[in-house]
Amino acid sequence: MFFFLSKTLGTMLLPVNLLMGIGVLGAILLVTRRAVFGRRLLAASILLLALCGFSPVGKWLILPLEQRFPPWDASRGPPDGIVVLGGGIDPDLSADVGVAAFTRSADRIVATAELARRYPNARIVYSGGSANLVGDRSAKEADFALAALESLGVAAERLTAERNSRNTIENAEFARVIAQPKPGERWLLVTSAFHMPRSIGLFRKTGFPVEAYPVDWRVSKKGMFWLSPLAIEGLERSQVAIREWIGLTAYWLTGKTDTFFPGPD
Protein backbone atom coordinates (compact mmCIF):
# COMPACT_ATOMS: atom_id res chain seq x y z
CA MET A 1 0.00 0.00 0.00
CA PHE A 2 2.83 2.40 0.89
CA PHE A 3 4.46 1.89 -2.51
CA PHE A 4 1.13 2.40 -4.28
CA LEU A 5 0.44 5.64 -2.41
CA SER A 6 3.94 6.94 -3.08
CA LYS A 7 3.47 6.40 -6.82
CA THR A 8 -0.02 7.90 -6.93
CA LEU A 9 -0.68 10.45 -4.18
CA GLY A 10 3.01 11.23 -3.79
CA THR A 11 3.39 11.88 -7.51
CA MET A 12 0.30 14.10 -7.58
CA LEU A 13 1.73 16.25 -4.77
CA LEU A 14 4.94 17.06 -6.62
CA PRO A 15 4.97 20.78 -7.45
CA VAL A 16 4.91 20.63 -11.25
CA ASN A 17 2.11 18.05 -11.34
CA LEU A 18 0.10 19.77 -8.60
CA LEU A 19 0.40 23.28 -10.05
CA MET A 20 -0.33 22.16 -13.59
CA GLY A 21 -3.37 20.31 -12.29
CA ILE A 22 -4.56 23.47 -10.55
CA GLY A 23 -4.04 25.40 -13.77
CA VAL A 24 -6.02 22.90 -15.84
CA LEU A 25 -8.84 22.98 -13.29
CA GLY A 26 -8.82 26.77 -13.43
CA ALA A 27 -9.00 26.74 -17.24
CA ILE A 28 -11.98 24.36 -17.14
CA LEU A 29 -13.79 26.57 -14.64
CA LEU A 30 -13.43 29.57 -16.96
CA VAL A 31 -16.37 28.31 -19.04
CA THR A 32 -18.59 27.69 -16.03
CA ARG A 33 -20.35 29.83 -13.45
CA ARG A 34 -17.14 29.55 -11.40
CA ALA A 35 -15.14 31.61 -13.90
CA VAL A 36 -13.88 34.06 -11.29
CA PHE A 37 -12.55 31.25 -9.14
CA GLY A 38 -11.10 29.63 -12.26
CA ARG A 39 -9.16 32.79 -13.14
CA ARG A 40 -7.74 32.87 -9.64
CA LEU A 41 -6.64 29.25 -9.83
CA LEU A 42 -5.09 29.76 -13.25
CA ALA A 43 -3.24 32.87 -12.12
CA ALA A 44 -2.04 31.16 -8.94
CA SER A 45 -0.70 28.15 -10.85
CA ILE A 46 1.22 30.35 -13.29
CA LEU A 47 2.70 32.52 -10.54
CA LEU A 48 3.72 29.53 -8.40
CA LEU A 49 5.24 27.72 -11.39
CA ALA A 50 7.22 30.86 -12.15
CA LEU A 51 8.28 31.09 -8.51
CA CYS A 52 9.52 27.50 -8.48
CA GLY A 53 11.17 27.90 -11.88
CA PHE A 54 12.94 31.25 -11.71
CA SER A 55 13.40 31.98 -8.00
CA PRO A 56 16.06 30.35 -5.79
CA VAL A 57 13.40 28.56 -3.70
CA GLY A 58 14.52 25.18 -5.08
CA LYS A 59 18.08 25.87 -3.94
CA TRP A 60 16.89 26.83 -0.46
CA LEU A 61 14.92 23.60 -0.18
CA ILE A 62 17.65 21.29 -1.45
CA LEU A 63 20.69 22.79 0.31
CA PRO A 64 19.87 21.55 3.86
CA LEU A 65 19.33 18.06 2.44
CA GLU A 66 22.71 18.05 0.70
CA GLN A 67 24.58 19.61 3.62
CA ARG A 68 23.20 17.19 6.21
CA PHE A 69 26.04 14.70 5.77
CA PRO A 70 29.63 15.79 5.12
CA PRO A 71 31.84 14.09 2.52
CA TRP A 72 33.13 10.72 3.68
CA ASP A 73 36.35 10.74 5.73
CA ALA A 74 38.77 8.22 4.21
CA SER A 75 41.24 8.57 7.08
CA ARG A 76 39.40 5.94 9.13
CA GLY A 77 40.56 3.21 6.79
CA PRO A 78 39.14 1.12 3.95
CA PRO A 79 35.51 -0.06 3.97
CA ASP A 80 34.54 -3.72 3.92
CA GLY A 81 31.66 -3.14 1.54
CA ILE A 82 29.78 -0.62 -0.55
CA VAL A 83 26.03 -0.37 -1.12
CA VAL A 84 24.99 1.70 -4.13
CA LEU A 85 21.39 2.84 -4.48
CA GLY A 86 19.75 2.73 -7.88
CA GLY A 87 18.76 5.85 -9.73
CA GLY A 88 21.79 6.37 -11.93
CA ILE A 89 20.36 4.38 -14.85
CA ASP A 90 16.97 4.40 -16.59
CA PRO A 91 16.17 0.66 -16.84
CA ASP A 92 13.28 0.92 -19.30
CA LEU A 93 15.19 3.15 -21.71
CA SER A 94 18.24 0.93 -21.31
CA ALA A 95 16.19 -2.10 -22.28
CA ASP A 96 14.90 -0.27 -25.36
CA VAL A 97 18.30 0.89 -26.63
CA GLY A 98 20.28 -2.15 -25.48
CA VAL A 99 22.89 -0.27 -23.41
CA ALA A 100 22.94 1.47 -20.06
CA ALA A 101 21.14 4.83 -20.37
CA PHE A 102 22.46 7.05 -17.59
CA THR A 103 20.37 9.62 -15.72
CA ARG A 104 21.23 12.89 -13.98
CA SER A 105 22.38 10.77 -11.01
CA ALA A 106 25.09 8.88 -12.92
CA ASP A 107 27.61 10.13 -10.31
CA ARG A 108 26.54 7.12 -8.26
CA ILE A 109 28.01 4.81 -10.89
CA VAL A 110 31.17 6.83 -11.43
CA ALA A 111 31.85 7.17 -7.69
CA THR A 112 31.38 3.44 -7.19
CA ALA A 113 33.89 2.61 -9.91
CA GLU A 114 36.41 4.95 -8.29
CA LEU A 115 35.80 3.45 -4.84
CA ALA A 116 36.25 -0.04 -6.29
CA ARG A 117 39.62 1.00 -7.69
CA ARG A 118 40.76 2.53 -4.40
CA TYR A 119 39.53 -0.34 -2.23
CA PRO A 120 40.04 -3.59 -4.17
CA ASN A 121 38.87 -5.81 -1.29
CA ALA A 122 35.51 -4.13 -0.75
CA ARG A 123 32.36 -5.99 -1.72
CA ILE A 124 29.85 -4.06 -3.83
CA VAL A 125 26.07 -4.43 -3.73
CA TYR A 126 24.06 -2.48 -6.30
CA SER A 127 20.46 -2.10 -5.15
CA GLY A 128 17.97 -1.17 -7.85
CA GLY A 129 15.04 -2.94 -9.49
CA SER A 130 12.16 -1.19 -11.21
CA ALA A 131 10.09 1.67 -9.80
CA ASN A 132 7.18 0.98 -12.18
CA LEU A 133 3.81 0.79 -10.46
CA VAL A 134 2.77 -2.29 -12.44
CA GLY A 135 4.68 -5.02 -14.23
CA ASP A 136 7.08 -7.20 -12.25
CA ARG A 137 8.66 -8.26 -15.53
CA SER A 138 10.03 -4.77 -16.06
CA ALA A 139 13.69 -4.21 -16.85
CA LYS A 140 15.83 -4.18 -13.69
CA GLU A 141 18.30 -1.36 -13.17
CA ALA A 142 20.87 -3.49 -11.32
CA ASP A 143 21.40 -5.69 -14.39
CA PHE A 144 22.49 -2.73 -16.51
CA ALA A 145 24.44 -1.16 -13.63
CA LEU A 146 26.60 -4.25 -13.11
CA ALA A 147 27.40 -4.37 -16.81
CA ALA A 148 28.32 -0.67 -16.71
CA LEU A 149 30.57 -1.14 -13.69
CA GLU A 150 32.31 -4.08 -15.33
CA SER A 151 32.97 -1.92 -18.39
CA LEU A 152 34.58 0.61 -16.04
CA GLY A 153 37.00 -2.01 -14.78
CA VAL A 154 35.25 -3.48 -11.74
CA ALA A 155 35.70 -7.26 -11.54
CA ALA A 156 32.43 -9.19 -11.88
CA GLU A 157 33.15 -11.39 -8.86
CA ARG A 158 33.08 -8.33 -6.59
CA LEU A 159 29.60 -7.26 -7.72
CA THR A 160 26.23 -8.42 -6.41
CA ALA A 161 22.91 -7.28 -7.84
CA GLU A 162 19.87 -6.58 -5.69
CA ARG A 163 17.26 -6.33 -8.43
CA ASN A 164 13.89 -6.52 -6.66
CA SER A 165 13.67 -3.23 -4.77
CA ARG A 166 11.20 -0.60 -5.96
CA ASN A 167 11.88 2.22 -3.50
CA THR A 168 14.34 3.29 -0.82
CA ILE A 169 12.84 1.28 2.03
CA GLU A 170 13.14 -1.86 -0.07
CA ASN A 171 16.70 -0.86 -1.02
CA ALA A 172 17.57 -0.92 2.68
CA GLU A 173 15.73 -4.13 3.53
CA PHE A 174 16.86 -6.19 0.54
CA ALA A 175 20.45 -4.91 0.54
CA ARG A 176 20.83 -5.95 4.17
CA VAL A 177 19.70 -9.47 3.37
CA ILE A 178 22.24 -9.74 0.55
CA ALA A 179 25.14 -8.00 2.28
CA GLN A 180 24.75 -9.83 5.60
CA PRO A 181 26.97 -7.27 7.36
CA LYS A 182 29.00 -8.72 10.22
CA PRO A 183 29.61 -6.91 13.52
CA GLY A 184 32.52 -4.54 13.14
CA GLU A 185 32.31 -4.33 9.36
CA ARG A 186 32.19 -0.90 7.75
CA TRP A 187 29.88 -0.37 4.82
CA LEU A 188 29.55 2.75 2.70
CA LEU A 189 26.25 3.95 1.29
CA VAL A 190 26.56 5.68 -2.08
CA THR A 191 23.65 7.83 -3.18
CA SER A 192 22.86 11.42 -4.14
CA ALA A 193 23.60 13.97 -1.41
CA PHE A 194 20.00 15.20 -1.35
CA HIS A 195 18.78 11.62 -0.90
CA MET A 196 21.19 10.72 1.89
CA PRO A 197 19.15 11.78 4.98
CA ARG A 198 16.16 9.65 4.03
CA SER A 199 18.37 6.73 2.98
CA ILE A 200 20.47 6.72 6.15
CA GLY A 201 17.35 6.84 8.30
CA LEU A 202 15.90 3.81 6.55
CA PHE A 203 19.13 1.79 6.70
CA ARG A 204 19.43 2.52 10.42
CA LYS A 205 15.86 1.38 10.98
CA THR A 206 16.56 -1.96 9.28
CA GLY A 207 19.62 -2.52 11.47
CA PHE A 208 22.16 -2.02 8.70
CA PRO A 209 24.73 0.55 9.91
CA VAL A 210 26.26 2.38 6.95
CA GLU A 211 28.51 5.39 6.48
CA ALA A 212 27.34 8.15 4.17
CA TYR A 213 29.21 8.62 0.90
CA PRO A 214 27.22 11.44 -0.73
CA VAL A 215 27.61 12.22 -4.43
CA ASP A 216 25.65 14.04 -7.14
CA TRP A 217 25.37 17.46 -5.50
CA ARG A 218 22.93 19.85 -7.16
CA VAL A 219 23.57 23.20 -5.44
CA SER A 220 26.31 25.09 -3.64
CA LYS A 221 26.22 27.87 -1.06
CA LYS A 222 27.40 30.30 -3.72
CA GLY A 223 24.64 31.98 -5.66
CA MET A 224 21.91 30.97 -3.23
CA PHE A 225 20.01 34.17 -4.02
CA TRP A 226 20.52 34.19 -7.78
CA LEU A 227 17.57 33.74 -10.09
CA SER A 228 17.55 30.76 -12.43
CA PRO A 229 17.97 31.82 -16.08
CA LEU A 230 16.06 28.72 -17.23
CA ALA A 231 12.80 27.82 -15.55
CA ILE A 232 13.34 24.11 -16.19
CA GLU A 233 16.43 24.14 -13.95
CA GLY A 234 14.60 25.73 -11.05
CA LEU A 235 11.61 23.46 -11.50
CA GLU A 236 13.85 20.39 -11.45
CA ARG A 237 15.52 21.50 -8.20
CA SER A 238 12.16 22.28 -6.61
CA GLN A 239 10.78 18.93 -7.73
CA VAL A 240 13.75 16.99 -6.34
CA ALA A 241 13.74 18.83 -3.02
CA ILE A 242 10.00 18.69 -2.37
CA ARG A 243 9.92 15.00 -3.25
CA GLU A 244 12.59 14.36 -0.61
CA TRP A 245 10.83 16.43 2.04
CA ILE A 246 7.58 14.61 1.32
CA GLY A 247 9.43 11.29 1.57
CA LEU A 248 11.07 12.25 4.87
CA THR A 249 7.70 13.23 6.29
CA ALA A 250 5.90 10.11 5.06
CA TYR A 251 8.55 7.69 6.30
CA TRP A 252 8.70 9.38 9.70
CA LEU A 253 4.92 9.51 10.19
CA THR A 254 4.57 5.83 9.25
CA GLY A 255 7.37 4.77 11.61
CA LYS A 256 9.79 3.70 8.91
CA THR A 257 12.43 6.06 10.29
CA ASP A 258 13.08 7.02 13.92
CA THR A 259 13.71 10.71 13.29
CA PHE A 260 12.22 13.21 10.86
CA PHE A 261 15.56 14.48 9.54
CA PRO A 262 18.27 11.86 10.09
CA GLY A 263 21.78 13.21 10.41
CA PRO A 264 25.28 12.05 11.37
CA ASP A 265 25.59 9.98 14.55
Secondary structure as UniProt FT lines:
FT   HELIX           2..12
FT   HELIX           15..29
FT   TURN            30..31
FT   TURN            33..34
FT   HELIX           35..54
FT   HELIX           57..66
FT   HELIX           74..76
FT   STRAND          81..85
FT   HELIX           91..97
FT   TURN            104..106
FT   HELIX           107..118
FT   TURN            120..121
FT   STRAND          123..127
FT   TURN            136..137
FT   HELIX           141..151
FT   TURN            152..153
FT   HELIX           156..158
FT   STRAND          159..162
FT   HELIX           168..179
FT   TURN            183..184
FT   STRAND          187..192
FT   HELIX           193..195
FT   HELIX           196..206
FT   STRAND          211..215
FT   TURN            222..225
FT   HELIX           231..253
FT   TURN            254..255
//
